[in-house]
Amino acid sequence: MYKRHLVRILICCIVNAVHAGMDFVGETKESITYINIDTAEINGWVVKAEGSQDFHRQQSMGDLVYLSSKFVNEYDCSNKQVRQLVLSIYPENMANGGELLNDTQVKDWLTPSTGSALSMLLLKACQGLQK
C-alpha cells in the first residue's frame, strides 16, 4: 500500500513538471486532467482552452490504444456545456510516443456529468467569470 501511494505521488510530481504551464484540474479513478488557463481565450461567457489528460489504464479508440491526450475545448460558462474542438491522442503518458490521431472535427455541445473530468474542466475554465 505504501509503495503504491509513493509511486502515485512520484508520478504526479513528474507529470506536474512535464505539464509546465498547465494547471492541475483533478484526478478521477480513470485519469489526471490539466488545463492551460494562462493561454485561454475568453469571449463573453465562452472560454477556449488547451488541456491534457493522462490515463491510469490504456484507452482505445477503434484500433488505436493510448494513455494520454491533448485537447482544445470550448467551455460555455453560462449554459454549463463543453464542446471539443481538437483532440490528439498518444500511446504513452504525458503526450509521449508520437501522435496517433489528430481530430479537428468540432463536436456538439454537451453537459458533463457531475464529478467527471469534463465537469472539473468546466469548473476550472469558468473560475473567475461571474454570472
A tleap script that builds the chain and sets N, CA, C and O, in Angstrom:
source leaprc.protein.ff14SB
mol = sequence {
  NMET TYR LYS ARG HIE LEU VAL ARG ILE LEU
  ILE CYS CYS ILE VAL ASN ALA VAL HIE ALA
  GLY MET ASP PHE VAL GLY GLU THR LYS GLU
  SER ILE THR TYR ILE ASN ILE ASP THR ALA
  GLU ILE ASN GLY TRP VAL VAL LYS ALA GLU
  GLY SER GLN ASP PHE HIE ARG GLN GLN SER
  MET GLY ASP LEU VAL TYR LEU SER SER LYS
  PHE VAL ASN GLU TYR ASP CYS SER ASN LYS
  GLN VAL ARG GLN LEU VAL LEU SER ILE TYR
  PRO GLU ASN MET ALA ASN GLY GLY GLU LEU
  LEU ASN ASP THR GLN VAL LYS ASP TRP LEU
  THR PRO SER THR GLY SER ALA LEU SER MET
  LEU LEU LEU LYS ALA CYS GLN GLY LEU GLN
  CLYS
}
set mol.1.N position { 0.831 -1.192 0.000 }
set mol.1.CA position { 0.000 0.000 0.000 }
set mol.1.C position { 0.873 1.253 0.000 }
set mol.1.O position { 0.626 2.189 -0.761 }
set mol.2.N position { 1.899 1.264 0.862 }
set mol.2.CA position { 2.785 2.426 0.957 }
set mol.2.C position { 3.506 2.658 -0.362 }
set mol.2.O position { 3.605 3.792 -0.832 }
set mol.3.N position { 4.019 1.562 -0.968 }
set mol.3.CA position { 4.745 1.695 -2.232 }
set mol.3.C position { 3.847 2.258 -3.328 }
set mol.3.O position { 4.265 3.126 -4.095 }
set mol.4.N position { 2.615 1.765 -3.399 }
set mol.4.CA position { 1.699 2.240 -4.433 }
set mol.4.C position { 1.393 3.723 -4.243 }
set mol.4.O position { 1.322 4.475 -5.214 }
set mol.5.N position { 1.211 4.140 -2.990 }
set mol.5.CA position { 0.941 5.547 -2.704 }
set mol.5.C position { 2.154 6.409 -3.079 }
set mol.5.O position { 1.996 7.484 -3.657 }
set mol.6.N position { 3.346 5.945 -2.755 }
set mol.6.CA position { 4.575 6.669 -3.081 }
set mol.6.C position { 4.749 6.788 -4.592 }
set mol.6.O position { 5.128 7.846 -5.093 }
set mol.7.N position { 4.475 5.712 -5.312 }
set mol.7.CA position { 4.578 5.743 -6.779 }
set mol.7.C position { 3.602 6.756 -7.356 }
set mol.7.O position { 3.957 7.509 -8.263 }
set mol.8.N position { 2.378 6.785 -6.843 }
set mol.8.CA position { 1.369 7.744 -7.323 }
set mol.8.C position { 1.835 9.187 -7.103 }
set mol.8.O position { 1.666 10.037 -7.977 }
set mol.9.N position { 2.424 9.458 -5.928 }
set mol.9.CA position { 2.942 10.801 -5.638 }
set mol.9.C position { 4.065 11.156 -6.598 }
set mol.9.O position { 4.106 12.273 -7.114 }
set mol.10.N position { 4.973 10.228 -6.846 }
set mol.10.CA position { 6.080 10.490 -7.773 }
set mol.10.C position { 5.581 10.745 -9.187 }
set mol.10.O position { 6.076 11.639 -9.873 }
set mol.11.N position { 4.605 9.962 -9.623 }
set mol.11.CA position { 4.038 10.172 -10.960 }
set mol.11.C position { 3.413 11.551 -11.053 }
set mol.11.O position { 3.594 12.248 -12.051 }
set mol.12.N position { 2.683 11.951 -10.028 }
set mol.12.CA position { 2.061 13.286 -10.031 }
set mol.12.C position { 3.121 14.380 -10.110 }
set mol.12.O position { 2.940 15.370 -10.819 }
set mol.13.N position { 4.223 14.207 -9.387 }
set mol.13.CA position { 5.293 15.211 -9.419 }
set mol.13.C position { 5.925 15.301 -10.802 }
set mol.13.O position { 6.181 16.395 -11.305 }
set mol.14.N position { 6.175 14.149 -11.413 }
set mol.14.CA position { 6.768 14.128 -12.752 }
set mol.14.C position { 5.811 14.746 -13.753 }
set mol.14.O position { 6.213 15.567 -14.578 }
set mol.15.N position { 4.547 14.358 -13.685 }
set mol.15.CA position { 3.544 14.893 -14.599 }
set mol.15.C position { 3.428 16.399 -14.428 }
set mol.15.O position { 3.325 17.125 -15.417 }
set mol.16.N position { 3.443 16.881 -13.191 }
set mol.16.CA position { 3.360 18.327 -12.962 }
set mol.16.C position { 4.520 19.056 -13.600 }
set mol.16.O position { 4.328 20.126 -14.178 }
set mol.17.N position { 5.718 18.509 -13.512 }
set mol.17.CA position { 6.892 19.150 -14.110 }
set mol.17.C position { 6.788 19.170 -15.629 }
set mol.17.O position { 7.126 20.171 -16.261 }
set mol.18.N position { 6.321 18.072 -16.218 }
set mol.18.CA position { 6.220 17.981 -17.670 }
set mol.18.C position { 5.108 18.878 -18.201 }
set mol.18.O position { 5.228 19.428 -19.296 }
set mol.19.N position { 4.048 19.028 -17.453 }
set mol.19.CA position { 2.913 19.831 -17.888 }
set mol.19.C position { 3.069 21.284 -17.441 }
set mol.19.O position { 2.101 21.914 -17.015 }
set mol.20.N position { 4.283 21.811 -17.540 }
set mol.20.CA position { 4.516 23.204 -17.166 }
set mol.20.C position { 3.564 24.098 -17.945 }
set mol.20.O position { 3.357 23.904 -19.143 }
set mol.21.N position { 2.996 25.063 -17.270 }
set mol.21.CA position { 2.024 25.941 -17.894 }
set mol.21.C position { 0.611 25.424 -17.758 }
set mol.21.O position { -0.348 26.167 -17.965 }
set mol.22.N position { 0.474 24.170 -17.417 }
set mol.22.CA position { -0.835 23.565 -17.221 }
set mol.22.C position { -1.193 23.601 -15.740 }
set mol.22.O position { -0.348 23.364 -14.877 }
set mol.23.N position { -2.447 23.897 -15.463 }
set mol.23.CA position { -2.958 23.874 -14.094 }
set mol.23.C position { -3.609 22.522 -13.836 }
set mol.23.O position { -4.386 22.035 -14.657 }
set mol.24.N position { -3.298 21.926 -12.709 }
set mol.24.CA position { -3.918 20.668 -12.301 }
set mol.24.C position { -5.409 20.915 -12.102 }
set mol.24.O position { -5.798 21.853 -11.406 }
set mol.25.N position { -6.233 20.084 -12.708 }
set mol.25.CA position { -7.680 20.208 -12.580 }
set mol.25.C position { -8.204 19.205 -11.567 }
set mol.25.O position { -8.985 19.556 -10.682 }
set mol.26.N position { -7.776 17.965 -11.698 }
set mol.26.CA position { -8.243 16.947 -10.776 }
set mol.26.C position { -7.864 15.561 -11.231 }
set mol.26.O position { -7.342 15.353 -12.326 }
set mol.27.N position { -8.145 14.615 -10.346 }
set mol.27.CA position { -7.867 13.221 -10.641 }
set mol.27.C position { -9.115 12.404 -10.347 }
set mol.27.O position { -9.749 12.554 -9.303 }
set mol.28.N position { -9.448 11.542 -11.288 }
set mol.28.CA position { -10.527 10.591 -11.090 }
set mol.28.C position { -9.901 9.201 -11.076 }
set mol.28.O position { -8.685 9.068 -11.214 }
set mol.29.N position { -10.706 8.181 -10.913 }
set mol.29.CA position { -10.141 6.832 -10.942 }
set mol.29.C position { -9.622 6.474 -12.338 }
set mol.29.O position { -8.848 5.530 -12.495 }
set mol.30.N position { -10.057 7.240 -13.354 }
set mol.30.CA position { -9.628 6.981 -14.724 }
set mol.30.C position { -8.407 7.785 -15.167 }
set mol.30.O position { -7.598 7.297 -15.956 }
set mol.31.N position { -8.265 9.033 -14.656 }
set mol.31.CA position { -7.234 9.896 -15.243 }
set mol.31.C position { -6.871 11.079 -14.351 }
set mol.31.O position { -7.506 11.355 -13.333 }
set mol.32.N position { -5.808 11.764 -14.791 }
set mol.32.CA position { -5.378 13.039 -14.215 }
set mol.32.C position { -5.546 14.075 -15.317 }
set mol.32.O position { -5.125 13.849 -16.451 }
set mol.33.N position { -6.159 15.213 -14.989 }
set mol.33.CA position { -6.528 16.195 -16.010 }
set mol.33.C position { -5.926 17.565 -15.705 }
set mol.33.O position { -5.846 17.982 -14.550 }
set mol.34.N position { -5.500 18.262 -16.778 }
set mol.34.CA position { -4.877 19.583 -16.686 }
set mol.34.C position { -5.525 20.525 -17.688 }
set mol.34.O position { -6.104 20.091 -18.683 }
set mol.35.N position { -5.418 21.829 -17.411 }
set mol.35.CA position { -5.900 22.863 -18.332 }
set mol.35.C position { -4.914 24.021 -18.310 }
set mol.35.O position { -4.308 24.305 -17.277 }
set mol.36.N position { -4.753 24.687 -19.445 }
set mol.36.CA position { -3.858 25.841 -19.528 }
set mol.36.C position { -4.698 27.117 -19.510 }
set mol.36.O position { -5.139 27.597 -20.554 }
set mol.37.N position { -4.910 27.648 -18.331 }
set mol.37.CA position { -5.709 28.864 -18.160 }
set mol.37.C position { -4.940 30.097 -18.638 }
set mol.37.O position { -5.542 31.071 -19.091 }
set mol.38.N position { -3.602 30.054 -18.537 }
set mol.38.CA position { -2.783 31.215 -18.917 }
set mol.38.C position { -2.965 31.617 -20.373 }
set mol.38.O position { -2.871 32.799 -20.703 }
set mol.39.N position { -3.225 30.649 -21.251 }
set mol.39.CA position { -3.364 30.955 -22.680 }
set mol.39.C position { -4.817 30.882 -23.148 }
set mol.39.O position { -5.084 30.949 -24.348 }
set mol.40.N position { -5.752 30.746 -22.217 }
set mol.40.CA position { -7.169 30.634 -22.570 }
set mol.40.C position { -7.664 31.919 -23.231 }
set mol.40.O position { -7.224 33.020 -22.899 }
set mol.41.N position { -8.586 31.752 -24.171 }
set mol.41.CA position { -9.231 32.873 -24.838 }
set mol.41.C position { -10.650 32.989 -24.295 }
set mol.41.O position { -11.386 32.004 -24.238 }
set mol.42.N position { -11.027 34.206 -23.896 }
set mol.42.CA position { -12.346 34.429 -23.328 }
set mol.42.C position { -13.148 35.329 -24.259 }
set mol.42.O position { -12.691 36.401 -24.656 }
set mol.43.N position { -14.350 34.876 -24.600 }
set mol.43.CA position { -15.253 35.642 -25.451 }
set mol.43.C position { -16.629 35.608 -24.794 }
set mol.43.O position { -17.388 34.656 -24.975 }
set mol.44.N position { -16.942 36.644 -24.038 }
set mol.44.CA position { -18.199 36.664 -23.289 }
set mol.44.C position { -18.176 35.594 -22.216 }
set mol.44.O position { -17.337 35.627 -21.316 }
set mol.45.N position { -19.111 34.628 -22.313 }
set mol.45.CA position { -19.190 33.536 -21.338 }
set mol.45.C position { -18.542 32.264 -21.848 }
set mol.45.O position { -18.660 31.216 -21.213 }
set mol.46.N position { -17.856 32.335 -22.989 }
set mol.46.CA position { -17.221 31.149 -23.562 }
set mol.46.C position { -15.704 31.246 -23.400 }
set mol.46.O position { -15.085 32.248 -23.758 }
set mol.47.N position { -15.130 30.190 -22.856 }
set mol.47.CA position { -13.681 30.100 -22.656 }
set mol.47.C position { -13.151 28.990 -23.556 }
set mol.47.O position { -13.665 27.871 -23.548 }
set mol.48.N position { -12.120 29.310 -24.329 }
set mol.48.CA position { -11.454 28.327 -25.188 }
set mol.48.C position { -10.094 28.061 -24.569 }
set mol.48.O position { -9.302 28.986 -24.386 }
set mol.49.N position { -9.814 26.791 -24.241 }
set mol.49.CA position { -8.558 26.478 -23.556 }
set mol.49.C position { -8.021 25.115 -23.962 }
set mol.49.O position { -8.770 24.194 -24.287 }
set mol.50.N position { -6.686 25.021 -23.932 }
set mol.50.CA position { -5.998 23.754 -24.159 }
set mol.50.C position { -5.983 22.961 -22.861 }
set mol.50.O position { -6.046 23.527 -21.769 }
set mol.51.N position { -5.898 21.664 -22.994 }
set mol.51.CA position { -5.786 20.810 -21.821 }
set mol.51.C position { -5.118 19.500 -22.178 }
set mol.51.O position { -4.795 19.238 -23.337 }
set mol.52.N position { -4.916 18.677 -21.153 }
set mol.52.CA position { -4.353 17.355 -21.375 }
set mol.52.C position { -4.880 16.397 -20.322 }
set mol.52.O position { -5.358 16.799 -19.261 }
set mol.53.N position { -4.779 15.128 -20.649 }
set mol.53.CA position { -5.292 14.093 -19.760 }
set mol.53.C position { -4.361 12.891 -19.848 }
set mol.53.O position { -4.034 12.422 -20.938 }
set mol.54.N position { -3.943 12.406 -18.696 }
set mol.54.CA position { -3.142 11.185 -18.600 }
set mol.54.C position { -4.004 10.110 -17.955 }
set mol.54.O position { -4.553 10.308 -16.872 }
set mol.55.N position { -4.117 8.978 -18.625 }
set mol.55.CA position { -4.976 7.904 -18.157 }
set mol.55.C position { -4.187 6.893 -17.343 }
set mol.55.O position { -3.014 6.640 -17.615 }
set mol.56.N position { -4.842 6.317 -16.342 }
set mol.56.CA position { -4.209 5.316 -15.491 }
set mol.56.C position { -4.144 3.950 -16.178 }
set mol.56.O position { -3.267 3.141 -15.876 }
set mol.57.N position { -5.069 3.699 -17.095 }
set mol.57.CA position { -5.100 2.451 -17.857 }
set mol.57.C position { -5.241 2.784 -19.337 }
set mol.57.O position { -5.747 3.845 -19.704 }
set mol.58.N position { -4.787 1.864 -20.175 }
set mol.58.CA position { -4.879 2.088 -21.612 }
set mol.58.C position { -6.322 2.292 -22.041 }
set mol.58.O position { -7.237 1.626 -21.555 }
set mol.59.N position { -6.502 3.227 -22.961 }
set mol.59.CA position { -7.798 3.528 -23.562 }
set mol.59.C position { -7.742 3.072 -25.017 }
set mol.59.O position { -6.657 2.894 -25.572 }
set mol.60.N position { -8.887 2.887 -25.625 }
set mol.60.CA position { -8.877 2.524 -27.041 }
set mol.60.C position { -9.934 3.326 -27.794 }
set mol.60.O position { -10.997 3.664 -27.273 }
set mol.61.N position { -9.589 3.609 -29.031 }
set mol.61.CA position { -10.483 4.298 -29.957 }
set mol.61.C position { -10.285 3.592 -31.293 }
set mol.61.O position { -9.299 3.825 -31.992 }
set mol.62.N position { -11.229 2.733 -31.635 }
set mol.62.CA position { -11.038 1.906 -32.823 }
set mol.62.C position { -9.852 0.997 -32.605 }
set mol.62.O position { -9.789 0.278 -31.608 }
set mol.63.N position { -8.906 1.023 -33.533 }
set mol.63.CA position { -7.698 0.201 -33.434 }
set mol.63.C position { -6.598 0.877 -32.615 }
set mol.63.O position { -5.569 0.257 -32.346 }
set mol.64.N position { -6.795 2.126 -32.218 }
set mol.64.CA position { -5.763 2.891 -31.524 }
set mol.64.C position { -5.842 2.671 -30.017 }
set mol.64.O position { -6.920 2.719 -29.424 }
set mol.65.N position { -4.679 2.427 -29.408 }
set mol.65.CA position { -4.575 2.258 -27.958 }
set mol.65.C position { -3.703 3.393 -27.447 }
set mol.65.O position { -2.619 3.634 -27.978 }
set mol.66.N position { -4.173 4.096 -26.413 }
set mol.66.CA position { -3.452 5.275 -25.950 }
set mol.66.C position { -3.521 5.442 -24.435 }
set mol.66.O position { -4.374 4.861 -23.763 }
set mol.67.N position { -2.591 6.257 -23.912 }
set mol.67.CA position { -2.520 6.551 -22.483 }
set mol.67.C position { -2.642 8.030 -22.167 }
set mol.67.O position { -2.734 8.402 -20.997 }
set mol.68.N position { -2.645 8.889 -23.192 }
set mol.68.CA position { -2.779 10.323 -22.923 }
set mol.68.C position { -3.408 11.034 -24.109 }
set mol.68.O position { -3.443 10.528 -25.231 }
set mol.69.N position { -3.907 12.237 -23.809 }
set mol.69.CA position { -4.494 13.058 -24.858 }
set mol.69.C position { -4.199 14.525 -24.582 }
set mol.69.O position { -3.966 14.936 -23.446 }
set mol.70.N position { -4.216 15.292 -25.653 }
set mol.70.CA position { -4.183 16.756 -25.591 }
set mol.70.C position { -5.430 17.214 -26.322 }
set mol.70.O position { -5.870 16.569 -27.274 }
set mol.71.N position { -5.998 18.319 -25.884 }
set mol.71.CA position { -7.237 18.757 -26.497 }
set mol.71.C position { -7.381 20.264 -26.391 }
set mol.71.O position { -6.725 20.920 -25.582 }
set mol.72.N position { -8.259 20.792 -27.235 }
set mol.72.CA position { -8.716 22.174 -27.132 }
set mol.72.C position { -10.233 22.084 -27.027 }
set mol.72.O position { -10.896 21.510 -27.890 }
set mol.73.N position { -10.768 22.657 -25.964 }
set mol.73.CA position { -12.219 22.658 -25.735 }
set mol.73.C position { -12.728 24.084 -25.609 }
set mol.73.O position { -11.983 25.005 -25.273 }
set mol.74.N position { -14.007 24.241 -25.885 }
set mol.74.CA position { -14.717 25.469 -25.551 }
set mol.74.C position { -15.646 25.149 -24.387 }
set mol.74.O position { -16.305 24.109 -24.360 }
set mol.75.N position { -15.681 26.068 -23.426 }
set mol.75.CA position { -16.500 25.908 -22.224 }
set mol.75.C position { -17.507 27.046 -22.189 }
set mol.75.O position { -17.125 28.210 -22.062 }
set mol.76.N position { -18.784 26.723 -22.301 }
set mol.76.CA position { -19.854 27.714 -22.219 }
set mol.76.C position { -20.230 27.825 -20.743 }
set mol.76.O position { -20.966 26.990 -20.215 }
set mol.77.N position { -19.724 28.849 -20.094 }
set mol.77.CA position { -19.881 29.007 -18.649 }
set mol.77.C position { -21.311 29.378 -18.268 }
set mol.77.O position { -21.739 29.095 -17.149 }
set mol.78.N position { -22.047 29.995 -19.163 }
set mol.78.CA position { -23.427 30.384 -18.891 }
set mol.78.C position { -24.363 29.175 -18.913 }
set mol.78.O position { -25.230 29.034 -18.051 }
set mol.79.N position { -24.177 28.309 -19.906 }
set mol.79.CA position { -25.037 27.136 -20.074 }
set mol.79.C position { -24.438 25.854 -19.491 }
set mol.79.O position { -25.062 24.795 -19.539 }
set mol.80.N position { -23.223 25.957 -18.942 }
set mol.80.CA position { -22.529 24.814 -18.326 }
set mol.80.C position { -22.397 23.639 -19.308 }
set mol.80.O position { -22.773 22.504 -19.017 }
set mol.81.N position { -21.841 23.970 -20.490 }
set mol.81.CA position { -21.647 22.967 -21.522 }
set mol.81.C position { -20.215 23.031 -22.058 }
set mol.81.O position { -19.518 24.032 -21.897 }
set mol.82.N position { -19.803 21.951 -22.692 }
set mol.82.CA position { -18.446 21.830 -23.235 }
set mol.82.C position { -18.538 21.238 -24.637 }
set mol.82.O position { -19.382 20.386 -24.914 }
set mol.83.N position { -17.647 21.709 -25.519 }
set mol.83.CA position { -17.500 21.030 -26.804 }
set mol.83.C position { -16.030 20.938 -27.155 }
set mol.83.O position { -15.241 21.839 -26.870 }
set mol.84.N position { -15.690 19.846 -27.770 }
set mol.84.CA position { -14.316 19.579 -28.172 }
set mol.84.C position { -14.056 20.162 -29.553 }
set mol.84.O position { -14.835 19.954 -30.484 }
set mol.85.N position { -12.945 20.900 -29.677 }
set mol.85.CA position { -12.539 21.468 -30.962 }
set mol.85.C position { -11.433 20.647 -31.610 }
set mol.85.O position { -11.435 20.439 -32.824 }
set mol.86.N position { -10.482 20.179 -30.792 }
set mol.86.CA position { -9.337 19.404 -31.279 }
set mol.86.C position { -9.021 18.316 -30.263 }
set mol.86.O position { -9.095 18.550 -29.056 }
set mol.87.N position { -8.669 17.132 -30.745 }
set mol.87.CA position { -8.224 16.038 -29.882 }
set mol.87.C position { -7.040 15.348 -30.530 }
set mol.87.O position { -7.095 14.958 -31.696 }
set mol.88.N position { -5.966 15.200 -29.763 }
set mol.88.CA position { -4.804 14.415 -30.188 }
set mol.88.C position { -4.570 13.346 -29.129 }
set mol.88.O position { -4.644 13.625 -27.933 }
set mol.89.N position { -4.285 12.114 -29.573 }
set mol.89.CA position { -4.020 11.047 -28.613 }
set mol.89.C position { -2.623 10.479 -28.829 }
set mol.89.O position { -2.074 10.525 -29.930 }
set mol.90.N position { -2.054 9.936 -27.731 }
set mol.90.CA position { -0.667 9.465 -27.702 }
set mol.90.C position { -0.588 8.110 -27.003 }
set mol.90.O position { -1.351 7.847 -26.073 }
set mol.91.N position { 0.332 7.246 -27.447 }
set mol.91.CA position { 0.419 5.908 -26.876 }
set mol.91.C position { 0.988 5.862 -25.458 }
set mol.91.O position { 0.786 4.878 -24.747 }
set mol.92.N position { 1.688 6.899 -25.041 }
set mol.92.CA position { 2.308 6.927 -23.725 }
set mol.92.C position { 1.796 8.122 -22.933 }
set mol.92.O position { 1.272 9.077 -23.506 }
set mol.93.N position { 1.948 8.065 -21.617 }
set mol.93.CA position { 1.561 9.188 -20.772 }
set mol.93.C position { 2.365 10.422 -21.126 }
set mol.93.O position { 3.443 10.324 -21.714 }
set mol.94.N position { 1.839 11.586 -20.767 }
set mol.94.CA position { 2.464 12.890 -20.950 }
set mol.94.C position { 2.710 13.213 -22.421 }
set mol.94.O position { 3.693 13.867 -22.769 }
set mol.95.N position { 1.791 12.740 -23.290 }
set mol.95.CA position { 1.831 13.010 -24.732 }
set mol.95.C position { 3.132 12.551 -25.373 }
set mol.95.O position { 3.674 13.226 -26.249 }
set mol.96.N position { 3.624 11.411 -24.937 }
set mol.96.CA position { 4.845 10.839 -25.496 }
set mol.96.C position { 4.530 9.685 -26.439 }
set mol.96.O position { 3.438 9.118 -26.405 }
set mol.97.N position { 5.505 9.346 -27.283 }
set mol.97.CA position { 5.391 8.200 -28.159 }
set mol.97.C position { 4.901 8.518 -29.554 }
set mol.97.O position { 4.692 7.607 -30.354 }
set mol.98.N position { 4.714 9.781 -29.862 }
set mol.98.CA position { 4.262 10.156 -31.201 }
set mol.98.C position { 2.752 10.188 -31.294 }
set mol.98.O position { 2.064 9.301 -30.790 }
set mol.99.N position { 2.251 11.207 -31.936 }
set mol.99.CA position { 0.811 11.410 -32.074 }
set mol.99.C position { 0.177 10.284 -32.894 }
set mol.99.O position { 0.628 9.982 -33.999 }
set mol.100.N position { -0.871 9.669 -32.345 }
set mol.100.CA position { -1.592 8.602 -33.043 }
set mol.100.C position { -2.765 9.133 -33.847 }
set mol.100.O position { -3.140 8.556 -34.867 }
set mol.101.N position { -3.345 10.238 -33.384 }
set mol.101.CA position { -4.545 10.785 -34.004 }
set mol.101.C position { -4.605 12.275 -33.737 }
set mol.101.O position { -4.250 12.735 -32.652 }
set mol.102.N position { -5.057 13.033 -34.737 }
set mol.102.CA position { -5.324 14.452 -34.551 }
set mol.102.C position { -6.683 14.722 -35.181 }
set mol.102.O position { -6.805 14.832 -36.401 }
set mol.103.N position { -7.698 14.828 -34.336 }
set mol.103.CA position { -9.076 15.022 -34.780 }
set mol.103.C position { -9.438 16.494 -34.619 }
set mol.103.O position { -9.467 17.010 -33.502 }
set mol.104.N position { -9.710 17.165 -35.722 }
set mol.104.CA position { -10.059 18.591 -35.688 }
set mol.104.C position { -11.532 18.834 -35.995 }
set mol.104.O position { -11.934 19.969 -36.252 }
set mol.105.N position { -12.330 17.784 -35.970 }
set mol.105.CA position { -13.763 17.937 -36.202 }
set mol.105.C position { -14.424 18.454 -34.926 }
set mol.105.O position { -14.348 17.814 -33.877 }
set mol.106.N position { -15.069 19.607 -35.021 }
set mol.106.CA position { -15.736 20.217 -33.867 }
set mol.106.C position { -16.930 19.350 -33.467 }
set mol.106.O position { -17.772 19.013 -34.299 }
set mol.107.N position { -16.990 18.999 -32.195 }
set mol.107.CA position { -18.061 18.143 -31.672 }
set mol.107.C position { -19.229 18.991 -31.173 }
set mol.107.O position { -19.108 20.208 -31.033 }
set mol.108.N position { -20.343 18.346 -30.911 }
set mol.108.CA position { -21.539 19.013 -30.395 }
set mol.108.C position { -21.331 19.423 -28.934 }
set mol.108.O position { -20.525 18.826 -28.221 }
set mol.109.N position { -22.063 20.441 -28.505 }
set mol.109.CA position { -22.061 20.853 -27.106 }
set mol.109.C position { -22.669 19.731 -26.270 }
set mol.109.O position { -23.635 19.091 -26.686 }
set mol.110.N position { -22.101 19.497 -25.091 }
set mol.110.CA position { -22.686 18.526 -24.183 }
set mol.110.C position { -22.560 19.009 -22.751 }
set mol.110.O position { -21.692 19.817 -22.423 }
set mol.111.N position { -23.437 18.502 -21.912 }
set mol.111.CA position { -23.433 18.832 -20.490 }
set mol.111.C position { -22.731 17.705 -19.761 }
set mol.111.O position { -23.220 16.575 -19.773 }
set mol.112.N position { -21.582 17.980 -19.116 }
set mol.112.CA position { -20.836 16.905 -18.448 }
set mol.112.C position { -21.539 16.400 -17.193 }
set mol.112.O position { -22.248 17.146 -16.518 }
set mol.113.N position { -21.331 15.126 -16.895 }
set mol.113.CA position { -21.919 14.553 -15.682 }
set mol.113.C position { -21.108 14.993 -14.460 }
set mol.113.O position { -19.891 15.161 -14.535 }
set mol.114.N position { -21.788 15.172 -13.363 }
set mol.114.CA position { -21.176 15.628 -12.117 }
set mol.114.C position { -20.047 14.693 -11.696 }
set mol.114.O position { -20.200 13.471 -11.706 }
set mol.115.N position { -18.914 15.283 -11.325 }
set mol.115.CA position { -17.771 14.513 -10.850 }
set mol.115.C position { -16.856 13.986 -11.935 }
set mol.115.O position { -15.805 13.420 -11.635 }
set mol.116.N position { -17.236 14.161 -13.194 }
set mol.116.CA position { -16.411 13.681 -14.303 }
set mol.116.C position { -15.242 14.636 -14.546 }
set mol.116.O position { -15.256 15.780 -14.090 }
set mol.117.N position { -14.245 14.157 -15.259 }
set mol.117.CA position { -13.106 15.006 -15.622 }
set mol.117.C position { -13.588 16.219 -16.411 }
set mol.117.O position { -13.076 17.323 -16.226 }
set mol.118.N position { -14.566 16.022 -17.285 }
set mol.118.CA position { -15.101 17.116 -18.093 }
set mol.118.C position { -15.788 18.170 -17.230 }
set mol.118.O position { -15.672 19.364 -17.503 }
set mol.119.N position { -16.499 17.739 -16.197 }
set mol.119.CA position { -17.147 18.712 -15.315 }
set mol.119.C position { -16.112 19.495 -14.511 }
set mol.119.O position { -16.306 20.679 -14.237 }
set mol.120.N position { -15.005 18.835 -14.131 }
set mol.120.CA position { -13.933 19.531 -13.415 }
set mol.120.C position { -13.251 20.554 -14.322 }
set mol.120.O position { -12.890 21.644 -13.878 }
set mol.121.N position { -13.077 20.195 -15.602 }
set mol.121.CA position { -12.504 21.138 -16.568 }
set mol.121.C position { -13.403 22.360 -16.729 }
set mol.121.O position { -12.922 23.493 -16.750 }
set mol.122.N position { -14.697 22.128 -16.840 }
set mol.122.CA position { -15.664 23.223 -16.980 }
set mol.122.C position { -15.579 24.169 -15.783 }
set mol.122.O position { -15.554 25.387 -15.959 }
set mol.123.N position { -15.536 23.627 -14.589 }
set mol.123.CA position { -15.445 24.459 -13.386 }
set mol.123.C position { -14.154 25.284 -13.376 }
set mol.123.O position { -14.168 26.475 -13.066 }
set mol.124.N position { -13.047 24.636 -13.716 }
set mol.124.CA position { -11.748 25.333 -13.704 }
set mol.124.C position { -11.704 26.408 -14.793 }
set mol.124.O position { -11.199 27.505 -14.554 }
set mol.125.N position { -12.221 26.107 -15.970 }
set mol.125.CA position { -12.203 27.082 -17.073 }
set mol.125.C position { -13.057 28.291 -16.762 }
set mol.125.O position { -12.723 29.409 -17.154 }
set mol.126.N position { -14.159 28.075 -16.058 }
set mol.126.CA position { -15.096 29.158 -15.780 }
set mol.126.C position { -14.808 29.878 -14.467 }
set mol.126.O position { -15.472 30.861 -14.137 }
set mol.127.N position { -13.837 29.400 -13.732 }
set mol.127.CA position { -13.462 30.039 -12.484 }
set mol.127.C position { -13.062 31.496 -12.754 }
set mol.127.O position { -12.260 31.764 -13.649 }
set mol.128.N position { -13.598 32.397 -12.010 }
set mol.128.CA position { -13.248 33.798 -12.198 }
set mol.128.C position { -14.264 34.563 -13.039 }
set mol.128.O position { -14.362 35.786 -12.935 }
set mol.129.N position { -15.023 33.847 -13.875 }
set mol.129.CA position { -16.099 34.508 -14.628 }
set mol.129.C position { -17.310 34.583 -13.705 }
set mol.129.O position { -17.699 33.583 -13.102 }
set mol.130.N position { -17.889 35.739 -13.598 }
set mol.130.CA position { -19.051 35.890 -12.717 }
set mol.130.C position { -20.310 35.990 -13.552 }
set mol.130.O position { -20.327 36.612 -14.614 }
set mol.131.N position { -21.345 35.376 -13.057 }
set mol.131.CA position { -22.627 35.415 -13.774 }
set mol.131.C position { -23.504 36.501 -13.232 }
set mol.131.O position { -24.623 36.687 -13.710 }
savepdb mol mol.pdb
quit
